[in-house]
């Protein structure tokens, strides 16, 4: 069992930056692929970024490529999402997720956090 807790969300002006963190419980964090997803009101949950257990494979949604960076620190059981040049359309609840097997951009993850709100004002 893995429990995930996101933090770092908030209100920021367009063009600003935020760093989200996702702290995971459990001794096997380093063996999990991790993903970030987001869901805006009235919309489907969508993929943002994902990273393999080793950090050697990373995927980004086209909408965030070049602006967001995913990273992980297995010693701290934490995955991060650095978000720069934020836009109003990035406003959403952001979720982190963990997956036992290969990293994927789909929502087929085994564990999910409760989400953290990111609001970007214009």
C-alpha atoms as an extended CHARMM CRD file, in Angstrom:
* protein
*
       122  EXT
         1         1  UNK       CA              0.0000000000        0.0000000000        0.0000000000  PROA      1               0.0000000000
         2         2  UNK       CA              1.2670000000        3.4580000000       -0.9180000000  PROA      2               0.0000000000
         3         3  UNK       CA             -0.1640000000        6.7100000000        0.3780000000  PROA      3               0.0000000000
         4         4  UNK       CA              0.4680000000        9.8980000000       -1.5560000000  PROA      4               0.0000000000
         5         5  UNK       CA              0.1680000000       13.4500000000       -0.2410000000  PROA      5               0.0000000000
         6         6  UNK       CA              0.5000000000       16.4290000000       -2.5820000000  PROA      6               0.0000000000
         7         7  UNK       CA              1.4690000000       19.9220000000       -1.4970000000  PROA      7               0.0000000000
         8         8  UNK       CA              2.6140000000       23.1890000000       -3.0070000000  PROA      8               0.0000000000
         9         9  UNK       CA             -0.5030000000       24.2900000000       -4.8200000000  PROA      9               0.0000000000
        10        10  UNK       CA             -1.8630000000       27.8060000000       -4.5880000000  PROA      10              0.0000000000
        11        11  UNK       CA             -2.7780000000       30.9790000000       -6.4080000000  PROA      11              0.0000000000
        12        12  UNK       CA             -0.2490000000       32.5140000000       -8.7780000000  PROA      12              0.0000000000
        13        13  UNK       CA             -0.3340000000       35.1090000000      -11.5240000000  PROA      13              0.0000000000
        14        14  UNK       CA              0.1640000000       34.1620000000      -15.1420000000  PROA      14              0.0000000000
        15        15  UNK       CA              3.8510000000       33.8140000000      -15.9090000000  PROA      15              0.0000000000
        16        16  UNK       CA              4.6500000000       32.7620000000      -12.3730000000  PROA      16              0.0000000000
        17        17  UNK       CA              5.9690000000       29.5010000000      -10.9760000000  PROA      17              0.0000000000
        18        18  UNK       CA              4.9950000000       26.8510000000       -8.4600000000  PROA      18              0.0000000000
        19        19  UNK       CA              6.6090000000       23.6250000000       -7.3370000000  PROA      19              0.0000000000
        20        20  UNK       CA              4.3580000000       20.7570000000       -6.3900000000  PROA      20              0.0000000000
        21        21  UNK       CA              5.5800000000       17.9680000000       -4.1480000000  PROA      21              0.0000000000
        22        22  UNK       CA              4.1710000000       14.5070000000       -3.6350000000  PROA      22              0.0000000000
        23        23  UNK       CA              5.3510000000       12.6330000000       -0.5670000000  PROA      23              0.0000000000
        24        24  UNK       CA              4.8830000000        8.8780000000       -0.5970000000  PROA      24              0.0000000000
        25        25  UNK       CA              4.7210000000        6.4560000000        2.2690000000  PROA      25              0.0000000000
        26        26  UNK       CA              6.1700000000        2.9690000000        2.0620000000  PROA      26              0.0000000000
        27        27  UNK       CA              9.5910000000        1.4590000000        1.6080000000  PROA      27              0.0000000000
        28        28  UNK       CA              9.1570000000        0.5790000000       -2.0550000000  PROA      28              0.0000000000
        29        29  UNK       CA              8.6860000000        4.0710000000       -3.4710000000  PROA      29              0.0000000000
        30        30  UNK       CA             11.8300000000        3.7570000000       -5.5570000000  PROA      30              0.0000000000
        31        31  UNK       CA             10.2990000000        0.8660000000       -7.4790000000  PROA      31              0.0000000000
        32        32  UNK       CA              7.2020000000        2.8270000000       -8.5730000000  PROA      32              0.0000000000
        33        33  UNK       CA              6.6800000000        4.8650000000      -11.6750000000  PROA      33              0.0000000000
        34        34  UNK       CA              5.1270000000        8.2240000000      -10.7640000000  PROA      34              0.0000000000
        35        35  UNK       CA              2.8070000000       10.5060000000      -12.6610000000  PROA      35              0.0000000000
        36        36  UNK       CA              1.1710000000       13.9060000000      -12.3770000000  PROA      36              0.0000000000
        37        37  UNK       CA             -2.3200000000       14.4610000000      -13.7130000000  PROA      37              0.0000000000
        38        38  UNK       CA             -4.7280000000       17.3810000000      -13.5180000000  PROA      38              0.0000000000
        39        39  UNK       CA             -8.4340000000       17.9370000000      -13.7030000000  PROA      39              0.0000000000
        40        40  UNK       CA            -10.1580000000       21.2300000000      -14.3960000000  PROA      40              0.0000000000
        41        41  UNK       CA            -13.8440000000       21.7810000000      -13.5560000000  PROA      41              0.0000000000
        42        42  UNK       CA            -16.0880000000       20.0430000000      -16.0490000000  PROA      42              0.0000000000
        43        43  UNK       CA            -13.1860000000       18.3260000000      -17.7890000000  PROA      43              0.0000000000
        44        44  UNK       CA            -11.6680000000       14.8740000000      -17.8460000000  PROA      44              0.0000000000
        45        45  UNK       CA             -8.5570000000       14.1350000000      -15.8140000000  PROA      45              0.0000000000
        46        46  UNK       CA             -5.5700000000       14.5780000000      -18.1040000000  PROA      46              0.0000000000
        47        47  UNK       CA             -1.9720000000       13.5240000000      -18.1310000000  PROA      47              0.0000000000
        48        48  UNK       CA              0.6810000000       16.1190000000      -17.2910000000  PROA      48              0.0000000000
        49        49  UNK       CA              4.0070000000       14.3400000000      -16.7000000000  PROA      49              0.0000000000
        50        50  UNK       CA              5.4140000000       10.9730000000      -15.6770000000  PROA      50              0.0000000000
        51        51  UNK       CA              8.7430000000        9.5530000000      -14.5800000000  PROA      51              0.0000000000
        52        52  UNK       CA             10.0320000000        6.0000000000      -14.3620000000  PROA      52              0.0000000000
        53        53  UNK       CA             11.3120000000        4.4810000000      -11.1270000000  PROA      53              0.0000000000
        54        54  UNK       CA             14.9020000000        5.3390000000      -12.0280000000  PROA      54              0.0000000000
        55        55  UNK       CA             14.1680000000        8.7150000000      -13.5450000000  PROA      55              0.0000000000
        56        56  UNK       CA             15.5440000000        7.5150000000      -16.8370000000  PROA      56              0.0000000000
        57        57  UNK       CA             12.2580000000        7.7630000000      -18.7270000000  PROA      57              0.0000000000
        58        58  UNK       CA             10.2130000000       10.9490000000      -18.6110000000  PROA      58              0.0000000000
        59        59  UNK       CA              7.0800000000       11.9560000000      -20.4970000000  PROA      59              0.0000000000
        60        60  UNK       CA              5.3010000000       15.2960000000      -20.7700000000  PROA      60              0.0000000000
        61        61  UNK       CA              2.0120000000       16.3780000000      -22.2220000000  PROA      61              0.0000000000
        62        62  UNK       CA              2.5320000000       18.6440000000      -25.2160000000  PROA      62              0.0000000000
        63        63  UNK       CA              0.7100000000       21.4300000000      -23.4080000000  PROA      63              0.0000000000
        64        64  UNK       CA              3.3500000000       21.6130000000      -20.6530000000  PROA      64              0.0000000000
        65        65  UNK       CA              6.5100000000       20.6030000000      -22.5050000000  PROA      65              0.0000000000
        66        66  UNK       CA              9.2520000000       23.1640000000      -21.9950000000  PROA      66              0.0000000000
        67        67  UNK       CA              7.4550000000       24.7500000000      -19.0300000000  PROA      67              0.0000000000
        68        68  UNK       CA              7.0690000000       21.9180000000      -16.4950000000  PROA      68              0.0000000000
        69        69  UNK       CA              9.7480000000       19.6060000000      -15.1190000000  PROA      69              0.0000000000
        70        70  UNK       CA              9.1250000000       16.3630000000      -13.2510000000  PROA      70              0.0000000000
        71        71  UNK       CA             11.7800000000       14.9280000000      -10.9640000000  PROA      71              0.0000000000
        72        72  UNK       CA             12.0570000000       12.5180000000       -8.0810000000  PROA      72              0.0000000000
        73        73  UNK       CA             14.2000000000       11.9790000000       -5.0130000000  PROA      73              0.0000000000
        74        74  UNK       CA             13.9680000000        8.3330000000       -4.0460000000  PROA      74              0.0000000000
        75        75  UNK       CA             15.8820000000        8.9510000000       -0.8180000000  PROA      75              0.0000000000
        76        76  UNK       CA             13.0990000000       11.3230000000        0.2610000000  PROA      76              0.0000000000
        77        77  UNK       CA             10.2180000000        9.3090000000       -1.2130000000  PROA      77              0.0000000000
        78        78  UNK       CA              9.1370000000       12.4280000000       -3.0660000000  PROA      78              0.0000000000
        79        79  UNK       CA              8.2920000000       13.3840000000       -6.6180000000  PROA      79              0.0000000000
        80        80  UNK       CA              8.1980000000       17.0060000000       -7.7590000000  PROA      80              0.0000000000
        81        81  UNK       CA              6.5800000000       19.0230000000      -10.4940000000  PROA      81              0.0000000000
        82        82  UNK       CA              8.2650000000       22.3520000000      -11.1830000000  PROA      82              0.0000000000
        83        83  UNK       CA              5.8180000000       24.5450000000      -13.0910000000  PROA      83              0.0000000000
        84        84  UNK       CA              7.1220000000       27.6790000000      -14.8020000000  PROA      84              0.0000000000
        85        85  UNK       CA              5.5000000000       30.2040000000      -17.1370000000  PROA      85              0.0000000000
        86        86  UNK       CA              2.1100000000       29.2710000000      -15.7950000000  PROA      86              0.0000000000
        87        87  UNK       CA             -0.9800000000       30.0780000000      -17.8270000000  PROA      87              0.0000000000
        88        88  UNK       CA             -4.6240000000       30.4630000000      -16.7870000000  PROA      88              0.0000000000
        89        89  UNK       CA             -5.3900000000       27.2270000000      -18.6400000000  PROA      89              0.0000000000
        90        90  UNK       CA             -3.0990000000       25.3840000000      -16.2040000000  PROA      90              0.0000000000
        91        91  UNK       CA             -5.6970000000       25.9850000000      -13.4930000000  PROA      91              0.0000000000
        92        92  UNK       CA             -6.8060000000       22.6110000000      -12.1460000000  PROA      92              0.0000000000
        93        93  UNK       CA             -6.5530000000       20.1940000000       -9.2830000000  PROA      93              0.0000000000
        94        94  UNK       CA             -3.2440000000       18.3920000000       -9.6450000000  PROA      94              0.0000000000
        95        95  UNK       CA             -2.9140000000       14.7580000000       -8.6000000000  PROA      95              0.0000000000
        96        96  UNK       CA              0.1180000000       12.5680000000       -8.2360000000  PROA      96              0.0000000000
        97        97  UNK       CA             -0.1200000000        8.8400000000       -8.8360000000  PROA      97              0.0000000000
        98        98  UNK       CA              2.0310000000        5.7490000000       -8.3800000000  PROA      98              0.0000000000
        99        99  UNK       CA              2.2610000000        2.6580000000      -10.5570000000  PROA      99              0.0000000000
       100       100  UNK       CA              4.0210000000       -0.6340000000       -9.8730000000  PROA      100             0.0000000000
       101       101  UNK       CA              4.8820000000       -1.3920000000      -13.4560000000  PROA      101             0.0000000000
       102       102  UNK       CA              6.1670000000        0.5640000000      -16.4260000000  PROA      102             0.0000000000
       103       103  UNK       CA              5.6130000000        4.3070000000      -16.6030000000  PROA      103             0.0000000000
       104       104  UNK       CA              2.6490000000        5.3790000000      -18.7040000000  PROA      104             0.0000000000
       105       105  UNK       CA              0.8180000000        8.5010000000      -19.7950000000  PROA      105             0.0000000000
       106       106  UNK       CA             -2.5470000000        6.8350000000      -19.2470000000  PROA      106             0.0000000000
       107       107  UNK       CA             -4.5360000000        7.0550000000      -16.0090000000  PROA      107             0.0000000000
       108       108  UNK       CA             -3.8200000000        3.3830000000      -15.2310000000  PROA      108             0.0000000000
       109       109  UNK       CA             -2.0660000000        4.0440000000      -11.9410000000  PROA      109             0.0000000000
       110       110  UNK       CA             -2.4970000000        2.0110000000       -8.7690000000  PROA      110             0.0000000000
       111       111  UNK       CA             -2.4780000000        4.7690000000       -6.1530000000  PROA      111             0.0000000000
       112       112  UNK       CA             -3.6190000000        8.3880000000       -6.1870000000  PROA      112             0.0000000000
       113       113  UNK       CA             -3.2050000000       11.3680000000       -3.9230000000  PROA      113             0.0000000000
       114       114  UNK       CA             -6.0200000000       13.6530000000       -2.8190000000  PROA      114             0.0000000000
       115       115  UNK       CA             -4.9730000000       16.4830000000       -5.1140000000  PROA      115             0.0000000000
       116       116  UNK       CA             -3.7930000000       20.0460000000       -4.6800000000  PROA      116             0.0000000000
       117       117  UNK       CA             -5.4420000000       23.0990000000       -6.2620000000  PROA      117             0.0000000000
       118       118  UNK       CA             -3.4620000000       25.2810000000       -8.6440000000  PROA      118             0.0000000000
       119       119  UNK       CA             -5.0810000000       28.5200000000       -9.7390000000  PROA      119             0.0000000000
       120       120  UNK       CA             -3.4370000000       30.8210000000      -12.2720000000  PROA      120             0.0000000000
       121       121  UNK       CA             -4.9090000000       34.2850000000      -12.5840000000  PROA      121             0.0000000000
       122       122  UNK       CA             -4.6620000000       36.3390000000      -15.7640000000  PROA      122             0.0000000000
